[in-house]
Amino acid sequence: MKAKELTLDDLVYGLYPNGKRYPHPFRIAAVDIYPTNKSPRIVTVGGYGFQEEHLAPIPLTDEILKANGFEYFHKNFAALDRESPFQLEMVEWPNEEGIGLWMLGGVIKIRYVHELQHALRLSGIDKEITF
């Protein structure tokens, strides 16, 4: 994943140098896009520092949605409440998993937690995603 895809408070996984994932997610606290070396440095809450090649997105799952207050109100549709214009639909994308976000009559593919966080912020919805 690239540093330019991230904003403050985004949730991501950190990776050890051997590629193994840390057992818990990290919340982004700062992104240094002008590092002294070639790869941007990302700092997380708690002071952990990662190069961008040692970060991985968190796949968005049905369990994460439910744990964060999204409720299903019609087969594949989920929302924080039934009146919300911000609705998610489980969509089958060719050859990959993802969730379709219906906004203003269009659909945006959301595959990762940080993408959901961006969509919520852009929609003016103050919702902290947790696990």
OpenMM code with the backbone's topology and positions (N, CA, C; nanometers):
from openmm import Vec3, app, unit

residues = "MET LYS ALA LYS GLU LEU THR LEU ASP ASP LEU VAL TYR GLY LEU TYR PRO ASN GLY LYS ARG TYR PRO HIS PRO PHE ARG ILE ALA ALA VAL ASP ILE TYR PRO THR ASN LYS SER PRO ARG ILE VAL THR VAL GLY GLY TYR GLY PHE GLN GLU GLU HIS LEU ALA PRO ILE PRO LEU THR ASP GLU ILE LEU LYS ALA ASN GLY PHE GLU TYR PHE HIS LYS ASN PHE ALA ALA LEU ASP ARG GLU SER PRO PHE GLN LEU GLU MET VAL GLU TRP PRO ASN GLU GLU GLY ILE GLY LEU TRP MET LEU GLY GLY VAL ILE LYS ILE ARG TYR VAL HIS GLU LEU GLN HIS ALA LEU ARG LEU SER GLY ILE ASP LYS GLU ILE THR PHE".split()
positions = [
    Vec3(0.0845, -0.1169, 0.0000),
    Vec3(0.0000, 0.0000, 0.0000),
    Vec3(0.0888, 0.1229, 0.0000),
    Vec3(0.0384, 0.2315, -0.0518),
    Vec3(0.1149, 0.3556, -0.0656),
    Vec3(0.0745, 0.4561, 0.0421),
    Vec3(0.1722, 0.5332, 0.0874),
    Vec3(0.1471, 0.6348, 0.1898),
    Vec3(0.0431, 0.7356, 0.1429),
    Vec3(0.0390, 0.7659, 0.0141),
    Vec3(-0.0559, 0.8652, -0.0358),
    Vec3(-0.2013, 0.8191, -0.0256),
    Vec3(-0.2248, 0.6910, 0.0023),
    Vec3(-0.3601, 0.6382, 0.0204),
    Vec3(-0.4116, 0.6596, 0.1624),
    Vec3(-0.3250, 0.7055, 0.2518),
    Vec3(-0.3594, 0.7117, 0.3941),
    Vec3(-0.3816, 0.8532, 0.4431),
    Vec3(-0.4680, 0.8657, 0.5440),
    Vec3(-0.4881, 0.9915, 0.6144),
    Vec3(-0.4820, 0.9626, 0.7645),
    Vec3(-0.4790, 1.0675, 0.8433),
    Vec3(-0.4723, 1.0509, 0.9882),
    Vec3(-0.5902, 0.9697, 1.0388),
    Vec3(-0.5659, 0.8858, 1.1353),
    Vec3(-0.6628, 0.7981, 1.2011),
    Vec3(-0.6990, 0.6738, 1.1206),
    Vec3(-0.6459, 0.6559, 1.0000),
    Vec3(-0.6734, 0.5334, 0.9249),
    Vec3(-0.6188, 0.4127, 0.9997),
    Vec3(-0.6889, 0.3013, 0.9897),
    Vec3(-0.6451, 0.1753, 1.0490),
    Vec3(-0.5781, 0.0889, 0.9431),
    Vec3(-0.4605, 0.0365, 0.9758),
    Vec3(-0.3853, -0.0509, 0.8852),
    Vec3(-0.3144, -0.1581, 0.9675),
    Vec3(-0.2676, -0.2614, 0.9001),
    Vec3(-0.1819, -0.3604, 0.9640),
    Vec3(-0.0368, -0.3238, 0.9390),
    Vec3(0.0469, -0.3458, 1.0397),
    Vec3(0.1909, -0.3335, 1.0231),
    Vec3(0.2475, -0.4701, 0.9890),
    Vec3(0.3559, -0.4711, 0.9122),
    Vec3(0.4208, -0.5961, 0.8743),
    Vec3(0.5635, -0.5987, 0.9282),
    Vec3(0.6021, -0.7121, 0.9829),
    Vec3(0.7412, -0.7323, 1.0221),
    Vec3(0.8263, -0.7385, 0.8947),
    Vec3(0.9583, -0.7204, 0.9052),
    Vec3(1.0442, -0.7292, 0.7864),
    Vec3(1.0315, -0.8617, 0.7103),
    Vec3(0.9931, -0.9699, 0.7811),
    Vec3(0.9759, -1.0991, 0.7125),
    Vec3(0.8393, -1.1103, 0.6431),
    Vec3(0.7580, -1.0032, 0.6514),
    Vec3(0.6272, -1.0031, 0.5852),
    Vec3(0.5129, -1.0493, 0.6730),
    Vec3(0.5435, -1.1033, 0.7901),
    Vec3(0.4379, -1.1479, 0.8811),
    Vec3(0.3679, -1.0270, 0.9417),
    Vec3(0.2371, -1.0379, 0.9575),
    Vec3(0.1543, -0.9281, 1.0068),
    Vec3(0.1580, -0.9179, 1.1590),
    Vec3(0.1628, -0.7951, 1.2110),
    Vec3(0.1453, -0.7742, 1.3549),
    Vec3(0.0062, -0.8248, 1.3922),
    Vec3(-0.0138, -0.8700, 1.5163),
    Vec3(-0.1426, -0.9288, 1.5542),
    Vec3(-0.2552, -0.8279, 1.5746),
    Vec3(-0.2269, -0.6991, 1.5688),
    Vec3(-0.3302, -0.5977, 1.5934),
    Vec3(-0.3150, -0.4850, 1.4906),
    Vec3(-0.4212, -0.4125, 1.4655),
    Vec3(-0.4114, -0.3000, 1.3713),
    Vec3(-0.3449, -0.1785, 1.4364),
    Vec3(-0.2995, -0.0882, 1.3523),
    Vec3(-0.2397, 0.0375, 1.3968),
    Vec3(-0.3202, 0.1534, 1.3402),
    Vec3(-0.3267, 0.2625, 1.4157),
    Vec3(-0.3945, 0.3842, 1.3716),
    Vec3(-0.2874, 0.4850, 1.3294),
    Vec3(-0.3036, 0.5435, 1.2109),
    Vec3(-0.2053, 0.6367, 1.1555),
    Vec3(-0.2082, 0.7686, 1.2328),
    Vec3(-0.0900, 0.8149, 1.2750),
    Vec3(-0.0772, 0.9417, 1.3473),
    Vec3(-0.0077, 1.0473, 1.2622),
    Vec3(0.0809, 1.0053, 1.1708),
    Vec3(0.1542, 1.1005, 1.0863),
    Vec3(0.2107, 1.0274, 0.9656),
    Vec3(0.2243, 1.1005, 0.8560),
    Vec3(0.2849, 1.0464, 0.7351),
    Vec3(0.3918, 1.1447, 0.6897),
    Vec3(0.5153, 1.0974, 0.6833),
    Vec3(0.6276, 1.1792, 0.6373),
    Vec3(0.6479, 1.1505, 0.4890),
    Vec3(0.5973, 1.2388, 0.4032),
    Vec3(0.6096, 1.2142, 0.2593),
    Vec3(0.7406, 1.2672, 0.2032),
    Vec3(0.8226, 1.3311, 0.2862),
    Vec3(0.9528, 1.3801, 0.2427),
    Vec3(1.0632, 1.3178, 0.3277),
    Vec3(1.0756, 1.1868, 0.3242),
    Vec3(1.1762, 1.1220, 0.4080),
    Vec3(1.3164, 1.1406, 0.3497),
    Vec3(1.4157, 1.1113, 0.4314),
    Vec3(1.5531, 1.1208, 0.3835),
    Vec3(1.5881, 1.0031, 0.2937),
    Vec3(1.5167, 0.8921, 0.3080),
    Vec3(1.5379, 0.7812, 0.2157),
    Vec3(1.4258, 0.7805, 0.1126),
    Vec3(1.4146, 0.6780, 0.0310),
    Vec3(1.3187, 0.6782, -0.0797),
    Vec3(1.1749, 0.6468, -0.0399),
    Vec3(1.1555, 0.5758, 0.0686),
    Vec3(1.0216, 0.5310, 0.1051),
    Vec3(0.9626, 0.6199, 0.2152),
    Vec3(0.8404, 0.6703, 0.1963),
    Vec3(0.7777, 0.7510, 0.3021),
    Vec3(0.7680, 0.6738, 0.4334),
    Vec3(0.7778, 0.7445, 0.5425),
    Vec3(0.7691, 0.6849, 0.6755),
    Vec3(0.6335, 0.7195, 0.7351),
    Vec3(0.5673, 0.6197, 0.7894),
    Vec3(0.4365, 0.6367, 0.8500),
    Vec3(0.4511, 0.6106, 0.9997),
    Vec3(0.4002, 0.7023, 1.0819),
    Vec3(0.4063, 0.6875, 1.2272),
    Vec3(0.2654, 0.6589, 1.2765),
    Vec3(0.2552, 0.5642, 1.3681),
    Vec3(0.1245, 0.5272, 1.4202),
    Vec3(0.1080, 0.5775, 1.5627),
    Vec3(-0.0163, 0.5789, 1.6086),
    Vec3(-0.0442, 0.6111, 1.7479),
    Vec3(0.0328, 0.5092, 1.8324),
    Vec3(0.1032, 0.5561, 1.9304),
    Vec3(0.1880, 0.4683, 2.0101),
    Vec3(0.3341, 0.4786, 1.9691),
    Vec3(0.3607, 0.5503, 1.8599),
    Vec3(0.4977, 0.5777, 1.8208),
    Vec3(0.5659, 0.4764, 1.7313),
    Vec3(0.4968, 0.3739, 1.6863),
    Vec3(0.5575, 0.2791, 1.5927),
    Vec3(0.5793, 0.3481, 1.4589),
    Vec3(0.6922, 0.3240, 1.3966),
    Vec3(0.7204, 0.3810, 1.2653),
    Vec3(0.7362, 0.2711, 1.1626),
    Vec3(0.6750, 0.2887, 1.0472),
    Vec3(0.6809, 0.1899, 0.9393),
    Vec3(0.7145, 0.2585, 0.8079),
    Vec3(0.7927, 0.1920, 0.7252),
    Vec3(0.8059, 0.2345, 0.5860),
    Vec3(0.6787, 0.1852, 0.5162),
    Vec3(0.6405, 0.2507, 0.4070),
    Vec3(0.5124, 0.2150, 0.3442),
    Vec3(0.5082, 0.0689, 0.2988),
    Vec3(0.6230, 0.0111, 0.2643),
    Vec3(0.6223, -0.1291, 0.2203),
    Vec3(0.5973, -0.2263, 0.3356),
    Vec3(0.5951, -0.1746, 0.4597),
    Vec3(0.5670, -0.2587, 0.5752),
    Vec3(0.4285, -0.2309, 0.6341),
    Vec3(0.3384, -0.1863, 0.5483),
    Vec3(0.1985, -0.1672, 0.5866),
    Vec3(0.1098, -0.2498, 0.4951),
    Vec3(-0.0025, -0.2938, 0.5481),
    Vec3(-0.0989, -0.3693, 0.4682),
    Vec3(-0.2391, -0.3212, 0.5028),
    Vec3(-0.3266, -0.3113, 0.4028),
    Vec3(-0.4647, -0.2713, 0.4312),
    Vec3(-0.5393, -0.3815, 0.5052),
    Vec3(-0.6409, -0.3419, 0.5803),
    Vec3(-0.7247, -0.4369, 0.6534),
    Vec3(-0.8475, -0.4649, 0.5675),
    Vec3(-0.8662, -0.5900, 0.5247),
    Vec3(-0.9846, -0.6215, 0.4449),
    Vec3(-1.1132, -0.5915, 0.5228),
    Vec3(-1.2086, -0.5283, 0.4554),
    Vec3(-1.3370, -0.4971, 0.5181),
    Vec3(-1.4248, -0.6212, 0.5125),
    Vec3(-1.4751, -0.6607, 0.6267),
    Vec3(-1.5568, -0.7816, 0.6347),
    Vec3(-1.6938, -0.7508, 0.6942),
    Vec3(-1.7808, -0.8433, 0.6769),
    Vec3(-1.9142, -0.8366, 0.7349),
    Vec3(-1.9051, -0.8249, 0.8871),
    Vec3(-1.8124, -0.8969, 0.9475),
    Vec3(-1.7957, -0.8949, 1.0929),
    Vec3(-1.7541, -0.7566, 1.1415),
    Vec3(-1.6639, -0.6903, 1.0680),
    Vec3(-1.6201, -0.5558, 1.1059),
    Vec3(-1.7370, -0.4582, 1.0970),
    Vec3(-1.8168, -0.4692, 0.9906),
    Vec3(-1.9335, -0.3813, 0.9772),
    Vec3(-2.0289, -0.3993, 1.0948),
    Vec3(-2.0629, -0.5226, 1.1254),
    Vec3(-2.1563, -0.5498, 1.2351),
    Vec3(-2.1012, -0.5019, 1.3690),
    Vec3(-1.9713, -0.5216, 1.3918),
    Vec3(-1.9096, -0.4804, 1.5181),
    Vec3(-1.9074, -0.3282, 1.5338),
    Vec3(-1.9267, -0.2554, 1.4238),
    Vec3(-1.9228, -0.1097, 1.4269),
    Vec3(-2.0598, -0.0460, 1.4056),
    Vec3(-2.1644, -0.1234, 1.4319),
    Vec3(-2.2985, -0.0671, 1.4329),
    Vec3(-2.3741, -0.0678, 1.3022),
    Vec3(-2.3172, -0.1248, 1.1971),
    Vec3(-2.3916, -0.1358, 1.0721),
    Vec3(-2.4915, -0.2493, 1.0864),
    Vec3(-2.6143, -0.2229, 1.0438),
    Vec3(-2.7192, -0.3232, 1.0528),
    Vec3(-2.7721, -0.3539, 0.9144),
    Vec3(-2.8049, -0.4803, 0.8942),
    Vec3(-2.8640, -0.5207, 0.7668),
    Vec3(-3.0143, -0.4987, 0.7748),
    Vec3(-3.0677, -0.4290, 0.6758),
    Vec3(-3.2112, -0.4048, 0.6759),
    Vec3(-3.2797, -0.4602, 0.5524),
    Vec3(-3.2052, -0.5095, 0.4567),
    Vec3(-3.2632, -0.5728, 0.3394),
    Vec3(-3.1564, -0.6581, 0.2752),
    Vec3(-3.1702, -0.7839, 0.2748),
    Vec3(-3.0797, -0.8814, 0.2162),
    Vec3(-2.9331, -0.8400, 0.2227),
    Vec3(-2.8823, -0.7711, 0.1233),
    Vec3(-2.7399, -0.7384, 0.1170),
    Vec3(-2.7080, -0.5942, 0.1541),
    Vec3(-2.8066, -0.5167, 0.1999),
    Vec3(-2.7818, -0.3760, 0.2306),
    Vec3(-2.7566, -0.3561, 0.3792),
    Vec3(-2.6593, -0.2698, 0.4110),
    Vec3(-2.6291, -0.2374, 0.5499),
    Vec3(-2.6151, -0.0868, 0.5628),
    Vec3(-2.6500, -0.0341, 0.6794),
    Vec3(-2.6363, 0.1088, 0.7059),
    Vec3(-2.6275, 0.1283, 0.8564),
    Vec3(-2.5841, 0.2459, 0.8955),
    Vec3(-2.5820, 0.2785, 1.0387),
    Vec3(-2.7235, 0.2989, 1.0893),
    Vec3(-2.8125, 0.3457, 1.0039),
    Vec3(-2.9554, 0.3503, 1.0339),
    Vec3(-3.0315, 0.3485, 0.9015),
    Vec3(-3.1580, 0.3102, 0.9076),
    Vec3(-3.2373, 0.2909, 0.7859),
    Vec3(-3.2595, 0.4190, 0.7060),
    Vec3(-3.2528, 0.5329, 0.7695),
    Vec3(-3.2778, 0.6598, 0.7014),
    Vec3(-3.1514, 0.7183, 0.6385),
    Vec3(-3.0382, 0.6587, 0.6651),
    Vec3(-2.9106, 0.7120, 0.6172),
    Vec3(-2.8979, 0.6999, 0.4659),
    Vec3(-2.8516, 0.8068, 0.3999),
    Vec3(-2.8242, 0.7964, 0.2557),
    Vec3(-2.6950, 0.7192, 0.2313),
    Vec3(-2.6200, 0.6930, 0.3364),
    Vec3(-2.4945, 0.6190, 0.3285),
    Vec3(-2.5262, 0.4721, 0.3492),
    Vec3(-2.5369, 0.3977, 0.2398),
    Vec3(-2.5729, 0.2577, 0.2482),
    Vec3(-2.4671, 0.1732, 0.1791),
    Vec3(-2.4415, 0.0576, 0.2361),
    Vec3(-2.3457, -0.0361, 0.1804),
    Vec3(-2.4199, -0.1550, 0.1235),
    Vec3(-2.3713, -0.2062, 0.0134),
    Vec3(-2.4292, -0.3271, -0.0436),
    Vec3(-2.3174, -0.4263, -0.0707),
    Vec3(-2.3366, -0.5487, -0.0254),
    Vec3(-2.2406, -0.6532, -0.0571),
    Vec3(-2.2550, -0.6840, -0.2059),
    Vec3(-2.1471, -0.6680, -0.2776),
    Vec3(-2.1489, -0.6857, -0.4227),
    Vec3(-2.0447, -0.7895, -0.4597),
    Vec3(-2.0759, -0.8729, -0.5558),
    Vec3(-1.9785, -0.9686, -0.6066),
    Vec3(-1.9016, -0.9016, -0.7191),
    Vec3(-1.7739, -0.8711, -0.6946),
    Vec3(-1.6880, -0.8131, -0.7981),
    Vec3(-1.6148, -0.9270, -0.8669),
    Vec3(-1.5953, -0.9179, -0.9978),
    Vec3(-1.5231, -1.0256, -1.0670),
    Vec3(-1.3829, -1.0453, -1.0086),
    Vec3(-1.3535, -1.1668, -0.9679),
    Vec3(-1.2203, -1.2078, -0.9220),
    Vec3(-1.1697, -1.1395, -0.7961),
    Vec3(-1.2522, -1.0693, -0.7220),
    Vec3(-1.2055, -1.0100, -0.5970),
    Vec3(-1.3235, -0.9813, -0.5052),
    Vec3(-1.2915, -0.9662, -0.3775),
    Vec3(-1.3948, -0.9354, -0.2806),
    Vec3(-1.4056, -0.7855, -0.2643),
    Vec3(-1.5181, -0.7409, -0.2194),
    Vec3(-1.5350, -0.5995, -0.1952),
    Vec3(-1.6770, -0.5689, -0.1551),
    Vec3(-1.6968, -0.4484, -0.1121),
    Vec3(-1.8286, -0.4023, -0.0731),
    Vec3(-1.8574, -0.2798, -0.1565),
    Vec3(-1.9752, -0.2722, -0.2132),
    Vec3(-2.0120, -0.1560, -0.2919),
    Vec3(-2.0772, -0.0519, -0.2038),
    Vec3(-2.0330, 0.0696, -0.2148),
    Vec3(-2.0907, 0.1794, -0.1371),
    Vec3(-2.1773, 0.2627, -0.2300),
    Vec3(-2.3058, 0.2681, -0.2010),
    Vec3(-2.3976, 0.3488, -0.2809),
    Vec3(-2.4002, 0.4897, -0.2250),
    Vec3(-2.3584, 0.5839, -0.3064),
    Vec3(-2.3624, 0.7238, -0.2662),
    Vec3(-2.4071, 0.8067, -0.3847),
    Vec3(-2.5065, 0.8901, -0.3638),
    Vec3(-2.5540, 0.9813, -0.4671),
    Vec3(-2.5816, 0.9111, -0.5985),
    Vec3(-2.6428, 0.7928, -0.5904),
    Vec3(-2.6829, 0.7216, -0.7109),
    Vec3(-2.5708, 0.6480, -0.7807),
    Vec3(-2.4511, 0.6499, -0.7256),
    Vec3(-2.3397, 0.5775, -0.7862),
    Vec3(-2.2840, 0.4769, -0.6882),
    Vec3(-2.1947, 0.3937, -0.7370),
    Vec3(-2.1354, 0.2936, -0.6490),
    Vec3(-1.9838, 0.3100, -0.6496),
    Vec3(-1.9259, 0.2966, -0.5324),
    Vec3(-1.7822, 0.3052, -0.5147),
    Vec3(-1.7386, 0.1728, -0.4532),
    Vec3(-1.6334, 0.1131, -0.5066),
    Vec3(-1.5855, -0.0121, -0.4496),
    Vec3(-1.5013, 0.0158, -0.3247),
    Vec3(-1.5367, -0.0517, -0.2177),
    Vec3(-1.4635, -0.0414, -0.0927),
    Vec3(-1.4194, -0.1816, -0.0547),
    Vec3(-1.2893, -0.2012, -0.0443),
    Vec3(-1.2375, -0.3328, -0.0092),
    Vec3(-1.1711, -0.3341, 0.1274),
    Vec3(-1.1326, -0.2160, 0.1762),
    Vec3(-1.0522, -0.2093, 0.2976),
    Vec3(-1.1107, -0.1123, 0.3993),
    Vec3(-1.0749, -0.1323, 0.5250),
    Vec3(-1.1243, -0.0490, 0.6338),
    Vec3(-1.0890, 0.0976, 0.6112),
    Vec3(-0.9672, 0.1283, 0.5683),
    Vec3(-0.9298, 0.2689, 0.5504),
    Vec3(-1.0132, 0.3354, 0.4404),
    Vec3(-1.0567, 0.2598, 0.3399),
    Vec3(-1.1439, 0.3164, 0.2358),
    Vec3(-1.2823, 0.3490, 0.2934),
    Vec3(-1.3331, 0.2644, 0.3817),
    Vec3(-1.4598, 0.2935, 0.4498),
    Vec3(-1.4447, 0.4175, 0.5372),
    Vec3(-1.3329, 0.4287, 0.6075),
    Vec3(-1.3093, 0.5456, 0.6916),
    Vec3(-1.3109, 0.6734, 0.6076),
    Vec3(-1.2470, 0.6708, 0.4900),
    Vec3(-1.2458, 0.7881, 0.4027),
    Vec3(-1.3871, 0.8230, 0.3568),
    Vec3(-1.4636, 0.7227, 0.3154),
    Vec3(-1.6001, 0.7467, 0.2675),
    Vec3(-1.6882, 0.8054, 0.3772),
    Vec3(-1.6755, 0.7543, 0.4982),
    Vec3(-1.7542, 0.8076, 0.6097),
    Vec3(-1.7193, 0.9539, 0.6345),
    Vec3(-1.5896, 0.9851, 0.6369),
    Vec3(-1.5463, 1.1237, 0.6602),
    Vec3(-1.5980, 1.2161, 0.5508),
    Vec3(-1.5865, 1.1729, 0.4263),
    Vec3(-1.6316, 1.2561, 0.3135),
    Vec3(-1.7822, 1.2775, 0.3159),
    Vec3(-1.8536, 1.1837, 0.3764),
    Vec3(-1.9992, 1.1947, 0.3877),
    Vec3(-2.0424, 1.2755, 0.5089),
    Vec3(-1.9453, 1.3210, 0.5870),
    Vec3(-1.9772, 1.3991, 0.7062),
    Vec3(-2.0243, 1.3146, 0.8230),
    Vec3(-1.9947, 1.1856, 0.8186),
    Vec3(-2.0367, 1.0965, 0.9263),
    Vec3(-1.9190, 1.0758, 1.0210),
    Vec3(-1.9376, 1.1172, 1.1459),
    Vec3(-1.8332, 1.1066, 1.2470),
    Vec3(-1.8459, 0.9706, 1.3136),
    Vec3(-1.7761, 0.8735, 1.2600),
    Vec3(-1.7847, 0.7349, 1.3097),
    Vec3(-1.6453, 0.6783, 1.3191),
    Vec3(-1.6049, 0.6386, 1.4394),
    Vec3(-1.4750, 0.5757, 1.4569),
    Vec3(-1.4902, 0.4256, 1.4396),
    Vec3(-1.4128, 0.3684, 1.3487),
    Vec3(-1.4145, 0.2247, 1.3261),
    Vec3(-1.3188, 0.1599, 1.4250),
    Vec3(-1.3659, 0.0569, 1.4928),
    Vec3(-1.2845, -0.0136, 1.5903),
    Vec3(-1.2981, -0.1633, 1.5680),
    Vec3(-1.2087, -0.2406, 1.6287),
    Vec3(-1.2227, -0.3860, 1.6314),
    Vec3(-1.2122, -0.4290, 1.7756),
] * unit.nanometer
topology = app.Topology()
chain = topology.addChain("A")
for resn in residues:
    res = topology.addResidue(resn, chain)
    for name in ("N", "CA", "C"):
        topology.addAtom(name, app.Element.getBySymbol(name[0]), res)
